[in-house]
Amino acid sequence: MVYLQEKKLLKSPSAVAKTFRQIIQYDENLGHKYVENISARLQYGNDGYFIETDKKGFRNSPKKDSGKFKIIALGDSYAAGDGVSNEYRFTDILEKEFDCVITNLAVSGYGADQQLLAYEKYKEEIEHDAVIFAPHLDDLKRSLLSAREGIDKNTGNPILIPKPFFSIVNGKLALKNVPVPRERTILELKANKAAKANEPKRNYLQKKYYSANYHLKIFLDYRVLNHLDYPELSDIKSAEWELMSLFIERLKQLSKGKPIYTFPIPFVQSVLNKEKPRHIKNFKHFESKKFQVYDISPFLQIKKKTAYLPLCGHFSPTGHEIIAKIIGEALIKNHSVKRRNKSIPVFKKDQSFVLGISCFYHDSSAALIKDGEIIAAAQEERFTRIKHDKGFPSNAINYCLEEGKININELKAIVYYDHESWTIERVLHNADILQSNAGKFWDEAKKSLYKKLKLPVIIRKKLNYSGEIFKTQHHVSHAASAYYPSGFNHAAILIIDGVGEWACSTIASGEKNDIKVLQQQFYPHSLGLLYSAFTSFCGFKVNSGEYKLMGLAPYGEPTYAAIIKKEIVDIKEDGSIFLNLSYFSFLEGEKMTNKKFSDLFGGVERKSESRITRREMDIAASIQKIAEEIVLKMANHAYSLTKQKNLVMAGGVALNCVCNGKLFDKTPFENFFFQPASGDAGGAIGCALDWHYQNKKESTNNSIQFHTYLGPEFSTDEITAFLHTRGIKYRHFDTASRAKVIADFLSKNKVIGYFDGRMEFGPRALGNRSILANPISPDMQSKVNLKIKFRESFRPFAPIYAEEKTSDYFEFDRPSPFMLVVRKMNEKFIKHPAAGTPQANDMIQIVNEIRSELPAITHIDYTARLQSVNKNQNSKVYDILKEFEKISEKAALINTSFNVRGEPIVCSPNDAYKCFMRTDMDVLVLGDFFLLKEDQENWKETENWQTTFELD
């Protein structure tokens, strides 16, 4: 049947509304309903729409006017408003245009039985004078079923969702399946590798086939064969109508004489074919003064081309306006409801919103600023669960718009990161240098360059955006991302990364609302590429494993530093460098280094996941020493050019916190700010801020970044809905003792997955999406690395500690909120090995050696990567630290990102729960709740989840 064909098309990814949030929850009486008190923006095709819910879990916004006439509306997704924001639904339009107030109890997927039950449950709580009943024919079919078909939000698979239903016993309605079973049957879809490889081509051909055959089928069925949708529903003696007749009688009884206005929703196709719906006469059979039936088909047929949304066939804003007008006329006629002299105004935002986008490099992201203030920022990887996702950040953009409560064309501008034409110029120049190998190189390069060149077109197409689009230079974006959020009115700016357009490093100055580029070093002479080459040679992944190389360095000696300086890189006094390109192959685009490089270091590069040898340790120590020398010289040169006391940094190299720690002692600068999202993700913030301050020269600086909690937050209602819907066993914190309970767990060496508040922006988890553990336990570092993070045992952990304890624990005298500075432990805490103690050879033994009173966060060279927290930045984490101090005398904990190796940091409660269950974590904190591992049922998976994530 055609309707089933429409349902099949509805399941295509482009048609289904998507969100990372928990929107629907289990309800034991109704089967399902919306989560209470949420405000979310759902992606829908090339756009999106907002939904808001009330404290009962229905799509109702807070009422702006008490009104005179009060109505309850019942229905399914058509009345609920799938595809449109709350304000565009017919119920909300009625409130705006007429002197009435409407509570909409419609929910997507509700059958007529669930609509009846919703009214029965809430009618006494909601004052009302009339009822709007808007059944769709499909609602009659659903009423015979004990489960409805849906899509599982987490897997994308078809799912059967249990629901209540009625049977007829002795001529009366008998309710069945209540309490509604919680278990849902997931129908897994499996495809072989060959099918997946051909998926894009197959989907294209399939759509063409469906499209052609669909239109042919419509022509034959409706024009030639006079097809009827659900012909049995035209028969008032059918089982469906036998139930519906009892529903109507029950609805009349429950309404206690209040008028019921019935607006049967016709099939889309019957409207498009201008047919008279055959089911109207059946509803008319029950018509009376208190049960009036209206045929809305003729009015929809007048604007049939615009009355429906093209993706799913639900009402468009135009369709909702048509229905609102019909209902409004009925209210005027029957109840003397008046039109408002002035309709309730739709709130128009006069703020200047700018969206920044970074994509098609690595770590795609989006950021939203309002009048210079950073409102929201997030990496695409957190939503797609693909580490370092470089695709177009549709999900991150949708989240940013959600946080700003705006739609796409309310933006002042969209700004993207990078001048793509300059990047193409560089690539063409590169190809020219390669000569005989140019063709192969260009064939590979143009695959990604094509998307970059088409980015403005992609933005308009993917976002349905008609406003202005701008672009900002790569390094200028980095500079803006560091300077404006720093809070400094004057500063030297140092940008160091791999390459952006042509620039590899930049020295600039910031003066009030202006940034001036002073000097730049150009491709291919790049410290970022140099460091990445050594990262690759040591067996780690480029643009991901550089921090591993930094963490490995203290295990070795810089025995290769002299030969690196002699053969590979010439370092000038101003920090500029000249690479000997004969040792590298990154110009060709395949590998970072070549055979000559391997010969210099005594053999081929280390294979990923193989044993780390003394050679890799010493190479890491050597290139780290070289990097520090270059960064220090660049910084001192920046001071000589600017004479500023403040230094701000961004670019991927600014994430090298060991280098950053040296700047405090070995440069004349007094104050520092390191952008916590220094890599390409932070470019989204930078390009938006650059555009703002270039176009708002008089603006005061609202961009100061005291924290990096710029991602999504999940309310207690959302978390409750997730736990309740999944049937997960949980416990509730007593608010007064929350911090103490968590501290007690930690003191007993329980490892905690901690999920609370807004997600961090950037590569570091800073307390809201963190794994917390006891730093006093000497074996905790290897335990968390091997059994929870599933990563190399040498990887160090950072401490998170109370800010006022900084100088007590470390050789440092200022806050370090972003985990971007490495400093030495205070000597009084250090525990040196006894004289004559033999040096351990086993990596785990080395890691587990006790080097300080906080051994699990003290690296082999007696340093730590610092993250300070004060009460204003993160009061809940600060309270945990203070409670832990009461037990242990140390206001510090291990803090590492809440994920396993290769997985992005968790974003949603579902991500957190899966990570918790897949690992040896003991406790999961989800906001106001906590889960104990021993309380949970055995974790079952249908595949090896560790192969899901590509190792970094």
N, C-alpha and C positions, 0 to 999 in steps of 0.2 A: 504493500500500500504506500501511497505517496507520503503519508505522515511518517512512516517508518524510514523512508528514504531521507526525509528532512532530519530525523533524529540521527541518522548515520552521518550526515554532513555536519551536524551540530557538534559531533565529537572530534572533528578535526581541530588541531592545535590553534589555528587562527580564529576559530569561532568560539571556543570555550573561554569564558571569563576566568582569569588566573589571578591568584594572590598568594603570597607567602604566609598570610595570616590564617588563623582558625576562624572561619566565618560561620560554619554550621556546627551545631553540637547535638549530641544525643539527648533525647527527652523520652523518658520511660512512658509517658502518657500519650504524647503526640507523635512519637517516632523521631522527629528532628525539628529543630527551629534554629533561628539565628542566635549567635552568641550575644549576650547582653552588653550594652554600653560600648559598642565598638564604633569606630569611624575608620573606614578603610576605602582605598581606591583599588578597584579591580581592573586589571588589564583586559581590554576587550578589542580584538582586532587591532587596528592601528591607533586606538585611542584608549580611553578608560572611563570609568564612572565611579562615583562615590556612593557608598551606602553608610547610613548611620542607623543604629538600633537603640531602642529604649531599654529600660531596666527589666522589661519582661521578655526581651529577646525578639522584638519585631522591628521592622524597618520604619521607625518613627523618630523624627527629630523632636527636640523640645518644642513645646507649643509657644507660639509668639503672641497668641491672642486667645482668651478664654472663649470668645464667640457666643452665639446664642443657641445654635442647633448642633447637636452632637451625634456623630455617626460612627458605627463600627463597620469596617469593610472586610469582607472575606473573599478568598480566592487563591489561585496558585501563582506561578511565576509572572503571568500577565498582570495581575493586580499588584503583586509584590514589586514589579518594576524591573525585572531582569534587563540589563543592558543600558539602563538610564539611572542617573543620580536621583536621590530622593526628591529633590525639588521639582523634577520634571514629571513625576508620576501624576496620574489623574487625581488621586486623593489629595496630594499636596497642592496641585493647581486649584482644586476646589477650595481649599482652605485660604489660599491667597486671594482668590477672586470673589468668594462668597462669604457671608457672615456665618461660618460654620467651623467646627473642629472635627477632624476625622482621625480615628485610631485604626490603622491598617494592620489586620491580623493575617494577611496573606503571606505565604511562604513558598518559595520555589519548591516544586515537586509535590505539593499538597494535593491529595485527592479530595473529593467532596466530603469523604468521611472525616479526614483530618481537619478540614475547614469547620465542619460541624462541631468536632471535639474542641477546637480552639475557642469557638464561640461559647460553648458550654462551660469551659474552664474559666474564661475571663469576663463573661458578661456581667457578673455581679460587681466586679472590681472597676469596671469602666462605665462611667455614666454615659448613657446614649439615648437618643430619641428615635433612631431609625437604624436599619441594617442595609448595607449594600452587599449583594450576593453576586459574584462574578465568576460563575463556573465555566470551565472549558470542557468540551466533549471528552477530552482525554481524562479529565477528573473522574468521569463516570467509569471508565475502564479501570482506573487505578483502584476504585472502591471495591473491586472484586478480588484484589490481590493482597497477599500478606507481606510483600516486599516490592519496592520499586527499583528500577534500574537507575544507576548513577555512575559517576566517575570518581574513583578514589583520588583524593587530592595529593597524596604522597607518592603514589605509583603511576597515576595516569591510566590505570586499568579499569575496565568496566567492573561495577560492583553492584551487588544486590543489597539494598538497605531495608531492613525490616520496618514495618509500619503497623499501626493498629488497623483493624478492618471490622466491618459488621457482617453478620449473617442474619438471615430472617428465620426466626423461630416462632411458630404459632402466630405468624403475621406481624410479629414485632421485631424491632432491631435488637440484636444481641451482640455486644462488643466482644471481640476476640483479640488475641495477641497482645494483651496488656497485663502486666508491664511488657513493653516492647522488648524483644531480645536485643542485646547489645551487639552480638556477633554479626559481622558482615561477611558475605561470601565474595571473595575477590576472584574474578575470572582472569587469570594471568594470561598475558599475550606473549608468546615466545616466537622469536624469529632467528633463523640461522644467519651465520656471518655473511654468506653470499647475498641473502635478502637485504641485510642491513646496508651492504655496500651499494646495492642498486636502489636504495630507498628514495633518494631525491628524484632520480629519473622516473621510478615507478610511481611516486606520488604525483608527479607532473602529468604523466600519461593517464593515471587513474582519474585525476580531476577532470582532464579533458574528456575522458570516456564518460564519467558520471554526468558531466555537464551536458554533453550531447544527448546521452540517453535519457537524462532526466527531463529535458525539454521535449524530447520525442514522446516519452511516457506521459507527460502532462497533456500533450496534444491528443494522443490516442485515448487516454483514460477519460479526460473531461470533455473534449470536444466531439470525439467520435463515439465512444462507448458510454458517455454520460455517467461516468464513474461517481460513486458516492463514497465519501470518507466514512468509515465505520458504518456501513448501511444498517447494521443491526441496531444502532442507536436511534434510528428513526422510528423504530417499533416501540411504542409505549408499553408493550407487553413483555419486552425483553427483560432479562435478569438485571441489566444495568438500570433500566427505568423503574423496575420494581423497587430496587434499593433507593433510587433518587426520589421516588414518590414518598417513601417513608422519611427520607432525609428532610424533604420540604415540610412534611407535617411536623417533624420533630423541631425543625427550625422555627416554625410558626408558634409552637408551644413554648419554646424557650424565650422567644422574643416578647411573650406576654402582651400581644396585641400591638406591638410597635410595627410600623410599616416596614416592609422588606422590598427593596428595589432590586430586581434581578436583571442583570445585564449579561446574558449568555455570550461567551467569547467565541466567535466563529473561527473556523479554520482559515488560515491565510489564503489557501488556494481558492476557497469558495468566494472570498472577497475579490481576489484577483480576477476570477472568472465571472464576477458580478452575479453570483447565484444567490437565491434566497435560501438561507440556512433552513434545512428541513427539520431541525430539532426545535425551532422556535415554537412550532405549534404544540409540541409536547409540554414545554414550559407554560404556554398559554392555557393548557388544560387545567393548571392549578391556580390560574390568576383569580384574584379577588381584589377588593378594595385595599386590603392590607398586604397583598402580595402582587405587585405590579411587575410586568415583564416588558422589557424594551429590546427591540431589535436594532442593534447598532450597526449592522452590516451596510445598509444603504449609505450611511454617513461616512463609513470607512472607505466604501467603494468610490466615493467622490475624489478622495485623495489617496487612492490605493498605491500609488507609486512612492509616496512619502510617509504613509501611516505605519510602516513596519521597518524594523531594523533588518538590513540585508543579510547579516550573518546568521541570525537565529530565528527570525520571524516573530520576535516579540515586538510590542508596540514601541514606536519611536516617540520622541517628544511630541511630534505632530499627532500621532495616534492617541496619545494620552490627552492632548488638548481637546480632540474631538469628543472623547468619552466624557471628559470633565464638563464640556458644554452641554451635552445631553443630560447628564445627571443634574447639573445646575438648573437647567430649565424645569426639570421635574420638581426640584426643591422649591423653586419660585412658585410653581403652579399649586403644589400640594401643601406647602408649609409656609408660604409667604416669606421664605428666606430671601434676604435682600443681597443685592450685589454690594460689595464694599465700595464706598466712595473713592477710596484709594486702595489699590491692591497692596498687599504686604510687599515692600520692596525687597528685591534680591540683593543681598549684601555685595556691593562692588568694592573690590580691594583697590585702594589708591597707593599701596606700597609698590616699590619697584622690585619685582622678582626677576632674577637672572639665573639661568640654568647653565652650569658648566659640564662639559662632556670630555672624557678621555677614553679613547678606544683604538683598537687595531694595532696596539703595540703589545703590552702585557699589562695585566691588572686594570682592565677597563673599569670605569667608575663614573658616577654622576654626583654633582653637588648643587645645592640650591642656596642662593643668598637673597636676603631681603634687606634692601637699603644698606648693603654692606655687611650685614650680620650673617654668619654662616648658620643656616637653619637645619640643613641635613646634608649628609654625604655618605655614600656607601659604595663598596666594590661589587661589581657584577658577580664575582665568584661566590659571594655569600648566598646568593639566591639560586644560582644554577648548580652549585656544589661542584664546579670545575675549577680547580686551583689555577690561579693567575688567568682566569678567563679573559681573553682579549677581544671577544665579540662585542657587538653593539650593546650598550648597557640598558636594554629596555626595562629590565626589572628594577635596576637601581634608579632609573629615571622615574618610574612609576612610584617607587617608594618616596622619592624626594617630593614629588607633586602631592602625594598623600600627606606628608609631614607639613607641607606648606598650605594644605587644604585648597589647592588651586588646580585648574585644568590647564592643558598645555598652551592654549592661546591666550591665557591671562599673563603669560610671561612677557617681560619687557624685551628680552632677547635670549637667544641660545648662543653660547660661545663654545667653540671647541679648541682643543689643545693641539697645536702644531700647524705650521704652514706647509701643507702637503706638497705644494709645487716646488718648494725649496728642497724637500726630502727627495722628490723625484729627480731634481737636478743633481743632487749628490749621488744618487744611485746610477744615473746615466754616466756621470763622471767616473764612477767606480767601474762601470762596465767598459768604458773606453780604456782605462788603465789595463784591464785584463786582456784586451785584444782577442787572442785566439779562444779564450774561455768566456768571452763576453756573452755569446748567445745563450749558453746554458745558464749563466748567472742571471741574465735578464729574464729568461723564461720563468725562473723561480721568483725573482723579485717582483715581477709585475702582478703576480697573483694577489699579493697584499697591497701593492701600490694602487691597484685599480679601485679597491674599496676606499682607500684614503682620499683619492681624487674625487670620488663620487660621494663623499661624506655629506655635503649639503643636501644632495638629492635623497640620500638614505635617511637623513634626519626628517625631511618633509614627508617621505613615504611611510616610514615606520612610526612616526608620531602624529601624523595627520596635522602637521604644524604649518601655519601660514604666515608666521611673524618673521622678524629679522634674525639673520644668522651671521655671526662674526667668528673670526679666528684670531688666536694670539700665538706669538712665537713660543716655541717649546721652552726655551730657557727663561723667557720673560714670565711665562706661566709659573715655572718653578720659583722664580724670584718673588712674584706676587704672593704665592702660597706661603712663603716664609716671612716676607717683610710685613705685610699688612696684619696678619694674625699675631705678630710678635708684640704688638703694643708699643714699639719704639717709633718715635717721630723722625729719627735719623739713624741710619745704620749702614754698615758695609754688608754687601750681599755676596755670598760665594755659592755658586752652583757647580756641582761636579757630578757627571753621570756618564753613561756610555756614549750616546750621541743623540742630539735632537736637531733635526734639519742638518746643519753643518757643525753646530757648536758642540764641544765636548766639555768645556768648562767656561764659566763666565764670572767675571767680577763686575759688580754693579754697585750703585749707591742708591739708597732710599732717602728721600727728603720729603717729609710730610706726605702728600698724596701722589708723589711722583717717583718713578724708578728710572734711572739712567744707566744704560750699559756702558761700562768703561773699557773693558778688555775681554777678548774671547780667544780661546784656543779651538782650532777647528779639526775636524775629522781628517785622518784616522788617528791622530795623536791624542789618545784618550786614556786617562787613568781608569775610568770605568771599564773599558774594553780590556785593558791590561790586566786588571784584577779578575775579570771574568774569564780571561784566557787561562789563568792559573787555576781558577775554580774548576774549569772544564778538565784541565790536565790532571787535577787531583781526584777526578771521578765524581764531581758534583755537578748539578744541573745549572746551566747559565741562567741568570735572571731569577734564580730561586735559591741556589746553594751558596751564594757568596757569604752569607752569615755563618754557614758551616765552616768555611775556610777560615774565617775570623775566629771562630770558636776553637778550631784545631790548632791555631798558631801557637798558643802558649805551651803546647806539648812538645814543640820542637825548638831548635836553635836556628838563628838566621844565617846558616852556613853558606847559603847561596846568594846572599844579598850583594856581595861584591861582584859576582859574575853576572847577575842581573843588570847591575849598573854599568858594567863594562860592555856587555854584549847586546842587551835588549832595550834598555831605556836610558836616554841621556837626560838628566835632570838639571834644569837651569836654576839659578838663584831665585828667580821670581816664581818658581813652581811650574813653569811651562815645561813640557816634556817633548822628546822626539823619540818615537818608537822605531826600532830597526825592523821593518816590515818583512824582512827575509825570514823571520822566525814565526810569522803568523799566517793563517789562511782565512781569517774572518772576512777579508776582502772578497773572497770567492763565495762566501755565504754558507759553506757547508760545515766546516770545523773551525775552531778558534786557533789551533796551533798545527804545526806540520812536523815532518821528520827531523828537520834541523833543530827544532825546539826540543824534541824528544832526545836527540843525541846529546844536547847540551846538559840535560838532566839525567843522563845515564839510563835511558830506556823509555819504552812506550808509556803512554798515559795510563793511569790506574783505571781499571774497569769499575763501573758503578757497582756497588754492593760487595766488592771484593775487600779483602783485609787491608786496613790502613797500615802502611809501613812507616819506618823512621824517615824515609825519603819524603813522603807526603807531609809529615809533621814539620820537617825542616823547610820544605818548600813553602808551606803555609806561613811559618814564622818569618821567612825571608821576604815574601811579597807583602806581608803585613807591615814589616819594618819599612820597606820602600814606599808603600802607600802613606804611612804616617809622615815620612820625610816630605813627600810631595804636598800633602794637604797642609802641613805646617808652613811650608814655604809659600804656598798660594795664599794662605790666610795672612801671613806677615806682609806679603806684597799687597794684599787688599787693604791692610791697615796703612801702608805707606801711601797708597793712592787716595784714601778717603779721610784718614786721621779721625775716624769715628771710634767711639768707645764700645759700640754695640756691633755684634756680628750675628747675622742670620744665615742659615744654610738650608739647602734642599738639593734634590737630585739623588739618585740611588746611592752614591758614595756617602752622603750625609747620614745614611743608616749604619755606617761603620762606627759604632759607638766607642770602639777603642781609640780610633783617631780622634773622635770628638773629645774624649776625656783628656787627651794631651793638649788640646787648645787652651785649656784654662791656665796651664802652667807655662806654656811655651809661646804665647802670643801676648801682645799688649792689650788685647780687648778685655773689657771689664764685664760685659753682659753678653749672654748668648741666647739664641732661640733656634732650635732645630725643628723643622716642620716634621711632626710625627708621621705624616704620610708623604715622606720625601720622594718616593718613587713616582712612577707615572700616574698612579691613582690620584696623588695629590695635585696633579696638573688640572683636574676638574675644578678644584677650589681655586687654584691660581688663575686660570683663564677667566673665570667668572668675576673674581675680585679685580683683576686687571681692567676688564671692560668697565666695571662699575666706577672705579676711581678715575679712569680716563674720561668718562662721560659725566662724572659728578665731582668735579674738582673741588667744590666747596664742602664736600661731605666730611663729617667728622669720622674718626676711625671707630667703627662698630664691630670690627672683625677680630678683636683680640680673642685668642684661642686659649682659654684656661684649661680646657680638657679636650678630649677627642671622642666623647660619647655623642656621636652624630648620627648613629644608625637607628634601626627600629627598636621600639620598646613594646613589650607585651604585657597587657593589663592582667590583673588578678583574674578577671572574668575570662579572658582568653586562655590563660593557663589552666584554670579550673575546667573549662570546656574541653581542652585537650586531654587532661587526665581522666575526666569523667567519661568522655566519649570512647577513649581507648580502654577503659576499665583498668587503669593503672593504680596500683596500691601506693598511697602517699600519706604523709602526715603533715599537719599544719603547725607552723611555728606560733608560739605565743609571742606576740610582738615584743614584749618587754624582755624576753629571754632569748631572742633570736640569735644575737651575736654570741652569747655565752654558750648556747647549744653547739653552734658551729665551731667555736674555739675549743670546746671539749672534744669534739670529734677529731680535730686537728692534733690536739695534744696526745691523742691515743693513736697517732700515726694513720688515721683514716685519710684517704685521698678523696678530695671533694671536687666534683664538677660544679662550678659556680656560675649560675645564669641569672642575671638580674639587671634591670634598668636598660638603658639604650646601648646598643652594640657599638663597639669602637670602630673608628675609621682609620685605616692604615694597617700595617702588618703586625702590630703588637696588640695583644690582649692586655688591657690595663685594669682588670678587676671586675668587669661586667660579663665577659665571656672567657673565664679563666679556669684553669685547674689549680687548686690551692692545696698545699701540703706543708708538713712540718719541716722547717729548715734545720732543726737541731739533730734530726736523725741522720747518721752518717751514710746509710745505704739508700736514702730516699732518692738521690739523684739517679742512680742506676735503675732503681725500681720503677720510677715514673717513666724514664726513658724507654726501658725495655718492655715493661708489662702494660703500660698505658698509652704512651705515645708511639710505641713500636718504631723507635728510631735509634740512631747510633748512641752508644753509651757515653761517649765523650761530650755530648752536647750539654753545655752549661745551662743552669736555670738562674733566672733573675730573682732578686728579692723584691717583695713589695713591703714597704715599711712605713711607720708613722713619720711624717715629715720632720717633726721636732727631734727625732732620734738620728738625723743624718750625720751630724758631726760626732755623735757617740759611736756609731758603727763604722763610719768610713772616713777617709781622708778627703773630706769635702764639706763645704760650708753653705750650700744653697739647695733649693728644691730641684728635683729632677723628675718631673711628673710623667715623662713620656718614654722612659726606659731607653734613652738614647745617649747615655754617658756611662763609661766604665771607669771606676776608680778603685783604688786599693782599700782593703779593709783596714780599719784602725789597728795599729800594732798591738794594742792591749787585748784584742780579740784573736789575734793570729796564734796558731799553735804550730811551731816549727818542728820538723822531725828531729828526733834525738840524734846526736852525733854518732856516726857509724852505721846508721840505719840503711840497709841496702835498698837501692832504687827498684821499685816494682817494674816488671816488664808487661804484665797483663793489664790491658786497658781498664777493665772493671776494677782491678785492685788499685790502679792509679786514681781513678775517679773517686773511689770510696775512702781514700786516705783522708784523715781528719786534719784540716788545715786551719780551722778557726772554730769559734764557739757556734758558728752558723755554717756547718760544713757543707750542707746540701746546696748552698748558694755561693760558696767560695770557690772560685776557679783555681786551677793549678798554680797560677802565678799570684795568688792571694788577692785577686780583684773580684769585683762583682758589677753586674749591669744594673744600674740603680733605677728604682721607681718609687718615688715618695708619694704619699697620699696625705692630704689634710681633710679636716671635717667638711670644708666647703666643696671640695672636689668630689668626694665620694664618701658620704657620711656612713653608709652601711658597712663598707669595707673597713673604714677607719675604726668603727666600733668593734668589728671582729678583731682587728689588730690589738686594740687596747684590752679586750677580754683575753686574748691569747697571752698578752704581756703579764696579766695577773697570774696566769698559770705557770708560764715559763720564764718570766722576767725578760722576754724578748718580744718587742712589738714588730716582728717581721715574719713573713711567710714566703714559701716558694710560690711564685706566680708564673705559670706558663699558659700558653694559649689552649683554649678548649677545642681540641681537635686531635686526630691522629695524623701520623705522617702522611703527607700527600693530600690531606683533606683541608678544605678551607675552614676557618674558624666558624663555629656553629652560629647560626643566625636565629633559628626558631626553636620553640620548645621541643618540637619533633626531632630536629637535628641534635639537640642536647641529649634527649632521651636515647636516641640510637647510639650516639657515641658512648654514653654511660653504660649501656647494656653490652656493647661490643668489647669493652675493656675491663680491666681490674679495678676501676674506680669503686670506692666503697659507698659514697653518698652523692646524691645529686640534689642540689639546691635549685629550685625553680621559683624565684621570687619569694612568696610567703609560704612556700611548701618545701618539703624535703622528702626524698625517696631513699630508702635503704636497700642495698643490693640483695640482702637476704630476704626482703619482703617480696621481691619480684619473681614472676614466673620465669621458667627457663626461656632464654632468648633463642628464637628460631629464625633462620634465614634460608632462602632457597638458593642462594649463590654465595660464593666466597667474596665477602664484602671487601676484603683487603685488595682484591684485584680491581675494584671499582675506582680507586684513586691512583693516579699516576704518581709514582714516587718522585720526590723532589731531590 
